[in-house]
Amino acid sequence: MPDLKNISTVCLLLFVTLTTHAQTNSHEFSIQQCIEYARKNNLQVKNALLDYKIQQQTNRNITSAAYPQLNGSLGTTYYPNIPVQSFPNFIALATYGVLENEGVKDGNGNAIKTPDDIGFINAAFGTKWAATGGVSLSQILFDGQVFVGLQARQASLDFRNKAYEVTEESIRANIYKVYYQLVVSKTQLEQIEANVNRADKLAHDTKALFDNGFAEKLDVDRASVQLANLQTEKLKLENTINNGYVGLKLLIGMPVKDSLVLTEQITEDKIKEDALMDTAGYQYSDRKDFQLATITNTLNEYNIKRYKFTYLPSVNLSSQFSKNAYRNEFSFFKKGDWFNSWYIGLNISVPIFDGFARASNVRKAELELEQTKNQMQNLKNTIDNDVALARNNFRSAILTLDFQKKNITLAEQVYNQSKKKYESGLGSTIDITNAQTDLKTAQTNYTGALYDAVIAKIDYLKAIGKLQ
């Protein structure tokens, strides 16, 4: 009889395997497809875009201050104890006044006069219940800070949008570098695999020669060591490439479990496309960070204007209409009188003296603007430096790449000649091992030069603001 526990375990493992497979997506991406994917999924880019949307809502809040503000209110009040009010005893005062005017005398025959202290009357006025309902309206007619805020809305949006573009450009440059590093690594892996095949054939041939008495055991061991070293190097490179894919997925916001295949190829001609681009006429305004600094400068100018406008009066219009009712019981929904109340007010607030706070704010904003201008000048110097260094590095990388390409061709020729001499019995395993080592070194130098040239081009295009 089948073991039900084992069957359940197998079914569970099968379900997990199928579910995991179903959730895994496969992607074949060019460099531009990676960049587009990152625009939608990289969390830094998404947060920068959210900052733009947050600024849109902030602008709506600023705009709302210039619109009329309309509010409605409805309320009721119950007095368990009606408030008592004290006031002079006007009844006694009036009575004494009449008696005094009529010349009335008291029992002793003295004329009655109004006493100095006639006392107070304590009385409760009002009803147990009171209700009111009304509508209030307010409108800013003039407020300098509000008007400047309205003028600065577009600049604030431009600032957030440009900050988004700066973030996106930084991520894009990193994607270029990691992507092409992996592309170059594939070339390096192909070279190592070819070297492993050569070393494997050499080890096999040397073993055959040893078995027939034409080689020494030392030659066999030397070939085996060479083969083992190359196989170990291949394993290390494969692990590095796998880690690189994990890093690229993280960079573009892709789940690590998804499969990613890079379709782009890198060639020397493609690298050299912009090698001779004239950088003498590059524009600072092509750089995203300079564009951002320019907008920051504009916002600081608005800030100065905002504080200067605080010296001007502000004018506000207000109005309120309400209906009020008073009852000794809660019967407001029945017949009864409701009394109207309505006022319209105009308020002009004139700043006179605030302890020099406004002057301090204006001066602070002016100093911040001066800082921004200094930062822009420093940024220009930095851009000039970036362009000069990137241009020099790019040209040097191209020359190095050409040199290493010639060197790898020469190393291949030396290896092939050494192999022929060894197969003809005119060379030793030391010669062919040395040639193999030189070839591997040349290949490593070439792939390194290829990657350095790619990075130099990316840095060059970013420096002149042309990285797409």
Secondary structure, 3 states (H helix, E strand, C coil): CCCHHHHHHHHHHHHHHHHHHHHCCEEEECHHHHHHHHHHHCHHHHHHHHHHHHHHHHHHHHHHCCCCEEEEEEEEEECCCCCEEEEECHHHHHHHHHHHHHCCECCCCCECCCCCCCCEEEEECCCCEEEEEEEEEEEEEECHHHHHHHHCHHHHHHHHHHHHHHHHHHHHHHHHHHHHHHHHHHHHHHHHHHHHHHHHHHHHHHHHHHHCCCCCHHHHHHHHHHHHHHHHHHHHHHHHHHHHHHHHHHHHCCCCCCEEEECCCCCHHHHHHHCCCCCCCCCHHHCHHHHHHHHHHHHHHHHHHHHHHHHCCEEEEEEEEEEEEEECCCCCCCCCCCEEEEEEEEEEECCCCCCCHHHHHHHHHHHHHHHHHHHHHHHHHHHHHHHHHHHHHHHHHHHHHHHHHHHHHHHHHHHHHHHHHHHCCCCCHHHHHHHHHHHHHHHHHHHHHHHHHHHHHHHHHHHCCCCC
